Amino acid sequence: MKKFYFLFLFLILCSEAKTNEINGAFGKSFGEVYDGGRVLSETTSGEKIYSFNPENPNPIFTKYGVIITPKTKKISEIWAWGYFDSSTKCEAQFQIIEILLDKKYESLKSKNSFSFGSTNANYKSDNRRISLRCPFEFGDTPLYLQYIDNDIQRLVIEEKAENQNSDGF
């Protein structure tokens, strides 16, 4: 009977861990081919963010975008963001989103989420992570929610490298 109980408990814990996997957000999945949308913005490193209409939008966010691999067009990052006229308002909205993320991903939450000049929360599962940030800025203060697949980010770099000549190395 004890063996059955431990097996049952093990299966429950494993099924809970599976529901906490980070697979995507707002109706988009990592690795999904995305060949639509206009360029909405660019990251500070020059990556294009393509707009999309989410399946389940959240009223806190006003913009939704994906970053894709240059050749195969696979989704490597999923973004949502909105702007607030003060850091106090941004932090209040941050707390709402953090609670919603905690309900789904609490077991994946990083305990050390300190960043100077920013309120943030981070979640990690294997090669995927979620970053929620409310950086301190003057004027409009953004709230960023990013879902990132590190393996597909590596594919972005590999696809860019295919266009380079490596004869000199």
N, C-alpha and C positions, 0 to 999 in steps of 0.2 A: 504494500500500500504506500509506503514511504517513497519507493521508486516512482510510482505513478504520480504522486504529489509533486516530486521534484521535476519530473518530466513535464507535467502540466505547467508548473511555475516557469520553467525554462522556456516553453513555447510561448507563454504570455509575454515574457520579457523580450523575446526575440521579435514577436509581432509588434510590440511597442517601439522597439528600436527601428524597425522598418518604416513605421509611420513617421518617424522623425527624420527620414532622409531628405536631403535638399535636392529636389529634382527640377525645380523651376518655380515660376511665380506668374500670377496674373494671366494664366492660360497659356503661357509659353514654357517650353521645356528645353533644357540644355541639350545641344546636339541637333535640335530641330533645324531643318533648313528654312531659312527666312530670306525671301527674295522680294520684299516689298517695303513700302514705307519710304518716306523722304528722310533726308538727313536732318535731324532735329538739332543736333549740337555736336561738339567734339570734346573729347577729354583733353586734359592738359598735355597729354603725350601725343595728341593728334588722331586718336582713334575716332572714327565716325560712329555716332549713336543714331540709329534709325528708329523712327517713331512707329508705334503700333497702338491699336485700340485694345485695352485689356478686357478680358472676359468678366472679371470681377473688380472694377475700379474701386479705389478707396477715395473718399472725398478729400482727404488730406493732401493727396498728390494731384498735381495738375499736368504732369508730363510723364510719359512712359516711353522707354526706348530699349533697344537691344544693340549689343556689339556683336558683330559676326566675323567669321573667318573670311579672309579676302577671296579665296578661290572656291571653297566648298560651301560657303554661305551658312555655316553652322553657328547657332547661337552659343556664344561663350559667356556673355554677361547679360543680365536683365536689370534694368534700372527703373526707378520711379522717384520723382522728386517734386517738391513744391517750394514756394517761397513765402516768407512771413516778414512782416514789417518790423519785427524785433526779435532778439534772441530769446526773450522770455516766452513769446508766442511759439517760437520754433521748439523750445524745450518742452512746452506743454503738449504739443502735438507729438514730439518724440516719445514722451512717456506713454501716450496712447498706443502708438505703433509698437513700442517695446513690449507692452503687456500682451498685445495680440501675437507677436512673435514668440514670446515666452510660453504662451498657451500651446503653441505648436512645436517649438524647438527648445524648450527650456533645458533639456538634457544635453544639448549641443552648445550651450552658451559658454563663452569664454569668461573666466572669472576676472581676468586682468584686462579691462577695457578702458584704461586711462590713456588719454591723449591731450596734450597741452592745447588749450584754446578750442576744445571741441567736446561736445557731449556725444558719446558713442556707445554702441553695443555690438558685439560680434558673436557669431555662431559658426561652428565648423563641424563638418562631417566628411571625413576622408579628404578627398580632393576638392570639395566644394565648401563655399562659405557665404555668409550673409554679413553685410556691413550696414549698420544704421548710424548715420552721422548728422549732427547739427553743429557745423563748424561756426565759430565766432567770426562774424564778418560785420562790417559797417554797412548800413543801408539794409536792403533786403537780405534776410538770412535764409539760406537754403536748408532743406531737410532732404538728405539723400538716403535711399534704400537701394542697395546693390546686392544682387545674387551673382556669384562668380564661380565658374568651373575652371580650376587651375589647369587641368589636362587639356581642355579645349583652348585655353589661353596659350598653352605651349604650341598647339596646332596653328594658332594665328602666327606665331613667330616662325614656325617651320614653313608655312605657306609663303610668308614674306621672304624667307631665305632662299626659296626656290628660284626667285628672280635675280639672285645675286650670283656673281661669278666667283667661285672659290678656288680658281686656278692659282692665285697668288699665295695661298695659305700653305 
